[in-house]
Amino acid sequence: MLSGCDTGRSAAETPVAGLGLAHAFLLAGSRAVVASTRPTADRSLPAFFTQLYTQWDREPDLAVVLQRAELAWRAQDPRADWSSFRLFAP
């Protein structure tokens, strides 16, 4: 889990086209990475990550977990940028 802003974003000025921090973790051997594709409001992130880890204790499929956590975060705070996180997998 990469909770920093823009951790799932790649930039044109990177040495390898399309390589961002999430991609670097995948290249280093991570099986999957959840990362943000844009800046997010730091104050609302604890609610999202609480949901994410709570769901992950019950469900091994990270795609399902991410979807459930985003939906719960959106229900809890409709103004939250719930769609800013993505699942990156090889």
C-alpha positions as CSV (number, residue, x, y, z in Angstrom):
1,M,0.0,0.0,0.0
2,L,1.4,3.3,-1.1
3,S,-0.5,6.0,0.8
4,G,1.4,9.0,-0.5
5,C,-0.1,11.3,-3.2
6,D,0.6,10.5,-6.8
7,T,2.3,7.2,-5.9
8,G,0.5,5.5,-8.8
9,R,1.1,8.2,-11.3
10,S,3.8,8.0,-14.0
11,A,5.3,11.0,-15.7
12,A,6.7,11.6,-19.2
13,E,10.0,12.8,-17.7
14,T,10.8,9.5,-16.1
15,P,13.8,7.6,-17.6
16,V,11.6,4.7,-18.5
17,A,8.4,5.7,-20.3
18,G,5.4,5.1,-18.0
19,L,7.4,4.0,-14.9
20,G,6.1,5.4,-11.6
21,L,6.6,4.4,-8.0
22,A,3.9,1.7,-8.1
23,H,5.5,0.2,-11.2
24,A,8.9,0.2,-9.5
25,F,7.4,-1.8,-6.7
26,L,6.0,-4.3,-9.2
27,L,9.3,-4.6,-11.0
28,A,11.0,-5.2,-7.6
29,G,8.8,-8.2,-7.0
30,S,5.6,-7.0,-5.4
31,R,2.6,-9.1,-6.3
32,A,0.2,-6.1,-6.3
33,V,0.3,-2.4,-5.3
34,V,-2.5,-0.1,-4.3
35,A,-1.5,3.5,-5.0
36,S,-3.0,6.9,-5.6
37,T,-3.1,8.4,-9.1
38,R,-3.4,12.0,-7.9
39,P,-3.2,14.1,-4.7
40,T,-5.6,13.1,-2.0
41,A,-6.8,14.8,1.2
42,D,-4.6,13.5,4.0
43,R,-7.3,13.9,6.6
44,S,-9.7,11.4,5.0
45,L,-7.1,8.7,4.2
46,P,-7.2,7.0,7.6
47,A,-10.9,6.0,7.0
48,F,-10.0,4.5,3.6
49,F,-7.0,2.5,4.9
50,T,-9.0,1.3,7.9
51,Q,-11.6,0.0,5.5
52,L,-9.0,-1.5,3.2
53,Y,-7.2,-3.4,5.9
54,T,-10.4,-4.5,7.6
55,Q,-11.7,-5.9,4.3
56,W,-8.4,-7.6,3.5
57,D,-8.5,-9.6,6.7
58,R,-11.7,-11.2,5.4
59,E,-11.1,-11.4,1.6
60,P,-7.8,-12.4,-0.1
61,D,-8.7,-10.8,-3.5
62,L,-7.2,-7.3,-3.4
63,A,-9.4,-6.1,-6.3
64,V,-12.5,-6.9,-4.3
65,V,-11.0,-5.4,-1.2
66,L,-10.2,-2.2,-2.9
67,Q,-13.7,-1.9,-4.4
68,R,-15.3,-2.5,-1.0
69,A,-13.0,-0.1,0.8
70,E,-13.7,2.7,-1.8
71,L,-17.4,2.2,-1.6
72,A,-17.4,2.3,2.2
73,W,-15.2,5.4,2.1
74,R,-17.6,7.1,-0.3
75,A,-20.6,6.2,1.9
76,Q,-18.8,7.6,4.9
77,D,-17.7,10.8,3.2
78,P,-19.3,11.6,-0.1
79,R,-16.8,14.4,-0.7
80,A,-13.8,12.1,-0.4
81,D,-11.8,11.4,-3.5
82,W,-12.6,7.7,-3.3
83,S,-11.7,6.9,-6.9
84,S,-8.1,8.2,-6.6
85,F,-6.7,4.7,-5.7
86,R,-5.9,2.0,-8.2
87,L,-4.7,-1.6,-8.0
88,F,-1.5,-2.2,-10.0
89,A,-0.6,-5.8,-10.8
90,P,1.8,-7.4,-13.2
